[in-house]
Amino acid sequence: MNREAVQAVDNKLQVMAAEILKSKKYNKLGIPSATVLDLLTREITSGNDEKSALKATRKKMHNLIAPYLGDLNYENSTQLVCDAIQSGGIENLRAACCQILAQHASTRERLPILEIFYDRIFTSTGKPSSILDLACGLNPLSFPWMGLSEHVKYHAFDIHQPRIDFINQFFSLMNLQELAKVQDILIEPPTQFADVAFFFKEAHRMEQRRKGSNRELWQALKVNYLIVSLPISSLSGRHDLRGQMRRLVHTTIDEFSWSVEEILFENEMVFCIKK
């Protein structure tokens, strides 16, 4: 394919990506165009025609973006945290954060174990002075349970602009640096060094988006510890996923001489991977 033909294809993909992003479903989410372009390009280069590539991309987009649809009211959530801080006391702050975390399934499931969750992880890793929170969702709202100094460098990455704006407001209220950023970690893995990276309940979804993507991402991370959490059962609760999730982790790292410690909680299994 000559240069003009390649440019024509690139231009067409740009137009297709723009059409998807300006749809009613996605136009207020601030999703990076690079994410849609990556999905489209991989479908086209795998041999799909334009119509099939568009259909497959829309399906993957839905799986990727579904957790953001019907999102919380960030203005009200910011005010809730602000009021809790003004009223004083860690318990008021935690109560406000719980109210926000309860609005999404992945963080709601973790609420009963927050008191021990980070304590158990940091027993293995040591308390970090720097964190990468990958595809973070609302997890940074768990900071009041981490027992960390306000001097910690907490980098949070997600592809949803309104959520990242809210997290930076939360960081500001907590006297943390505003280090949340819109970034597709599969296309652009973080380059910052950190003591610990959190990758919570996303690895299985990343494999659905692009097979083998976890291996590429995990290898690229400049961290001492990678903390991967995965569900132990299906959403319906009828299927035990522990064996499947263990295979995902161990298959991903089988080429590397990294050690793994498994921590099993009620609804979640955590793999502390020492790089």
C-alpha positions in Angstrom: 0.0 0.0 0.0 1.5 3.3 -1.1 1.7 6.4 1.1 -1.4 8.0 -0.3 -3.4 4.9 0.3 -2.2 4.6 3.9 -3.1 8.2 4.5 -6.6 7.6 3.0 -7.2 4.7 5.4 -5.9 6.7 8.4 -8.3 9.6 7.5 -11.2 7.2 7.1 -10.4 5.7 10.6 -10.3 9.1 12.1 -13.7 9.9 10.7 -15.1 6.6 11.9 -13.7 7.2 15.4 -15.1 10.7 15.5 -18.5 9.4 14.6 -18.5 6.9 17.4 -17.3 9.5 20.0 -19.9 12.1 19.1 -22.8 9.6 19.5 -25.3 10.2 22.3 -23.9 7.2 24.2 -20.3 8.5 24.4 -20.2 12.3 23.7 -20.0 13.4 27.3 -17.5 10.8 28.6 -14.3 12.4 27.3 -13.0 9.1 26.0 -9.6 9.5 24.2 -9.9 9.3 20.4 -6.7 7.1 20.6 -8.7 4.4 22.3 -11.3 4.2 19.5 -8.6 4.4 16.8 -6.7 1.5 18.4 -9.8 -0.7 18.4 -10.8 0.2 14.8 -7.2 -0.2 13.5 -6.9 -3.7 15.1 -10.2 -4.8 13.5 -9.3 -3.5 10.1 -5.8 -5.0 10.1 -7.2 -8.3 11.2 -9.0 -8.5 7.9 -12.4 -7.2 8.7 -14.2 -5.1 6.2 -15.3 -1.6 7.2 -18.8 -2.6 8.3 -17.6 -5.6 10.3 -14.8 -3.6 11.9 -17.2 -0.8 13.0 -19.6 -3.4 14.5 -16.9 -5.2 16.3 -15.4 -1.9 17.6 -18.8 -0.7 18.9 -19.2 -4.0 20.8 -15.8 -3.7 22.4 -16.5 0.0 23.1 -19.6 -1.0 25.0 -17.7 -3.6 27.1 -15.0 -1.1 27.8 -17.2 1.9 28.6 -20.2 0.2 30.3 -18.9 0.9 33.8 -19.1 4.7 33.0 -22.7 4.7 31.7 -25.1 6.0 34.3 -22.2 7.5 36.2 -22.5 9.3 39.5 -23.1 13.1 40.0 -19.6 14.3 40.5 -20.6 17.8 41.6 -22.7 16.3 44.4 -20.0 13.8 45.3 -17.3 16.5 45.6 -19.6 18.5 47.9 -20.2 15.4 50.0 -16.5 14.9 50.5 -16.0 18.6 51.2 -18.7 18.7 53.8 -17.2 15.6 55.5 -13.8 17.2 55.7 -15.2 20.4 57.1 -17.1 18.5 59.8 -13.9 16.9 60.9 -12.9 13.3 61.8 -11.8 10.4 59.7 -15.0 8.5 60.2 -17.1 11.3 58.6 -14.7 11.3 55.7 -14.9 7.5 55.4 -18.7 7.6 55.5 -18.8 10.1 52.6 -16.3 8.0 50.6 -18.3 4.8 51.3 -21.5 6.5 49.9 -19.6 7.3 46.7 -17.8 4.0 46.4 -21.1 2.1 46.8 -22.4 3.6 43.5 -20.2 1.2 41.4 -20.2 -2.6 41.6 -16.5 -3.2 41.8 -15.8 -0.8 44.6 -19.1 -1.6 46.4 -18.1 -5.2 46.7 -14.8 -4.1 48.4 -16.5 -2.0 51.1 -16.9 -4.7 53.7 -13.1 -5.5 53.6 -11.6 -2.0 53.3 -10.5 -2.0 56.9 -8.2 -4.9 56.2 -7.7 -4.8 52.4 -4.8 -2.3 52.2 -3.3 -3.3 55.5 -2.9 -6.8 54.2 -1.4 -5.7 50.9 1.0 -3.2 52.5 2.1 -5.9 54.9 3.6 -7.6 51.8 4.8 -4.6 49.9 5.7 -2.1 52.6 3.9 1.2 52.7 4.5 2.9 49.4 5.6 6.5 48.8 4.4 6.3 45.2 1.5 4.6 43.6 0.2 4.0 40.0 -3.6 3.3 40.1 -4.2 1.7 36.6 -7.7 2.0 35.1 -8.5 3.4 38.5 -12.2 3.9 38.4 -13.3 5.2 41.8 -10.6 3.4 43.7 -8.7 6.5 44.8 -11.7 7.3 47.0 -10.3 4.4 49.2 -7.4 6.6 50.2 -8.8 7.2 53.8 -8.3 3.5 54.4 -4.7 3.3 53.1 -3.0 4.8 56.1 -0.6 6.7 53.9 1.0 10.2 54.2 -0.4 13.1 52.2 3.2 13.3 50.7 2.6 10.1 48.7 2.7 10.5 45.0 -0.6 8.9 43.8 -0.8 8.7 40.0 -4.3 7.6 38.8 -5.1 6.7 35.2 -8.5 6.3 33.5 -10.1 7.0 30.2 -13.1 9.0 31.5 -12.4 12.7 31.7 -15.3 13.7 34.2 -14.1 11.0 36.6 -10.5 12.1 36.4 -11.5 15.7 37.0 -13.4 14.5 40.1 -10.5 12.5 41.4 -8.2 15.5 41.1 -10.7 17.5 43.1 -10.7 14.7 45.7 -6.9 14.7 45.8 -6.9 18.5 46.3 -9.3 18.2 49.2 -7.0 15.5 50.7 -4.0 17.7 50.3 -2.5 15.3 47.7 -0.9 16.4 44.5 -3.4 16.4 41.6 -1.9 13.5 39.7 -4.9 11.9 38.0 -4.7 11.8 34.3 -6.8 10.7 31.3 -4.7 8.0 29.7 -5.3 4.7 27.9 -2.8 2.5 29.7 -2.8 -0.2 26.9 -1.9 2.4 24.3 0.4 4.4 26.5 1.7 2.5 29.6 2.7 4.8 32.4 6.4 5.7 32.4 6.6 6.9 36.0 8.5 4.8 38.5 6.5 3.8 41.6 6.7 1.5 44.6 3.4 -0.1 43.9 0.9 -0.3 41.0 -2.8 -1.2 41.6 -4.6 -3.0 38.8 -8.0 -3.9 40.3 -10.6 -6.0 38.6 -9.5 -5.1 35.1 -7.0 -7.7 33.8 -9.7 -10.1 32.6 -11.5 -7.2 30.8 -8.2 -6.1 29.2 -7.7 -9.6 27.8 -11.2 -9.4 26.2 -10.2 -6.1 24.6 -6.8 -7.4 23.3 -5.4 -10.9 23.9 -1.9 -10.7 25.4 -2.3 -7.1 26.5 -1.6 -7.8 30.1 1.8 -9.3 29.5 2.8 -6.2 27.5 1.5 -3.8 30.1 2.9 -5.5 33.1 6.3 -5.9 31.6 6.4 -2.2 30.7 5.5 -1.0 34.2 8.4 0.5 36.2 7.3 -0.6 39.7 8.6 -2.8 42.5 5.2 -4.5 43.1 2.2 -5.0 40.9 -1.0 -5.7 42.8 -3.6 -7.4 40.6 -7.1 -8.1 41.9 -9.6 -10.3 40.2 -13.2 -11.5 41.0 -13.6 -14.9 42.5 -17.1 -15.5 41.0 -19.2 -14.3 38.1 -21.6 -11.4 38.5 -24.5 -13.8 39.0 -22.4 -15.6 41.8 -23.1 -19.0 40.2 -19.6 -19.6 38.7 -16.4 -19.9 40.6 -13.7 -18.0 38.7 -10.7 -18.7 41.0 -9.1 -21.3 38.7 -9.6 -19.2 35.6 -8.2 -16.0 37.2 -5.1 -17.9 38.6 -4.4 -19.2 35.1 -4.7 -15.7 33.7 -2.1 -14.3 36.1 0.3 -17.2 36.0 0.1 -17.4 32.2 0.8 -13.7 31.9 4.0 -13.8 34.0 5.3 -17.3 33.0 8.2 -15.8 31.1 9.4 -13.7 34.0 11.2 -14.5 37.2 8.7 -12.6 39.3 7.4 -14.0 42.6 3.7 -14.0 43.4 1.8 -14.1 46.7 -1.9 -14.7 46.6 -4.3 -13.1 49.1 -7.9 -14.4 49.1 -10.7 -12.1 50.3 -14.4 -12.8 50.4 -15.3 -11.5 47.0 -11.9 -10.8 45.5 -8.5 -12.5 45.0 -5.3 -10.4 45.1 -2.0 -11.3 43.5 1.0 -9.4 44.9 3.6 -9.7 42.1 7.1 -8.7 43.0 8.9 -7.5 39.9 
